[in-house]
Amino acid sequence: VGVDVNSFKDALEYCSQSDVDVISIDTTQDETIVPQVLDFANSGRLALMIMESTSVVQAIEDLLSLFPQEDRSRALFLLTESLRAVICQRLVPRRGGGLAVATEDLISTEAVRSLISSDRSKQLQTVMKSSRAEGMMSLDQSLAELVKAGEVSIDHAVDFAHDPDVFRTIAQK
């Protein structure tokens, strides 16, 4: 930007019109960029987007909030059609020093697409908890695995849990 193209928007337009297969987008708050990224992904190409969110649900809601309210139904459609996965990573203090990675993983299944298309993203947390066989995992489940493996103390993990009371029950099983 500034050398090859005049703006980020121009770069995305060029990528959409040319033979580019993959784009990677860093955090953006520009509401004109997100629809272009989702259109690119909806054309069968890969778009990776980095967002500063503390959960999968927050990432989806933050993404949707970048669309004007009058375009909400279009945003839900584009996201439903193009989303393949959302991964949220949290760095948790490791016993003995360093950091351990706890992840929250959402895979776009029929249930996930149905919830997103009907604007019920808050219910995705329930789907992640019950869909380990499909490759999904809630943050609390990931934290519990780190605690059970002895990598992270329960006291540190509970600080990152979505629901600390439920998390303690999961981690102590």
C-alpha positions, 0 to 999 in steps of 0.5 A: 500500500502506497507503493503498488496500490493506493489503498488497502481497498484497491489491493483487495479489488486487484486480488479479487479480479486476478488469479490470487488464491490466498489473502491474509488480512491483519486486524482491520476496523474498516467496514469497507474491507470486511465485505470485500474479504468475505466476497473473496472467500465466498468466491472459493478462495482462502481468506485468513483474517486476524482479529483481536478477540478473546473468544470465537463468539466475540470474533464473529460478533466483532466481524458482523459489527463492521457491517452497517446495520442495514447490511446485517442480513447480507453480512450473515449470508456472506459469513454463513457461506464463506466461513470454514473455521474460527480459532481463538488462541489465549496464552496462559502462564505455564507452570515453571515459566513460559506460556501455554496455548489454550485454543477455542476451535469452531468448525463450520458445520451445518449446525454452526451455519444455521446459528450464524445465518439466524443471527444466534452466534451466542449459542455457538458456545454450546455447539463447541462444547458438544462437538469434539468429534467434529474437531471443535473445542471450547476454551474452557475444555482446552484450559481443562486439558492443560490443567489435567496435563499439569502444564497450567495451574487451575488458579491461572486457568480460571482467570481465562475461563469463560465460566469460572464456576463451570470450568472448575467442575470440568478441570477437577473431573 
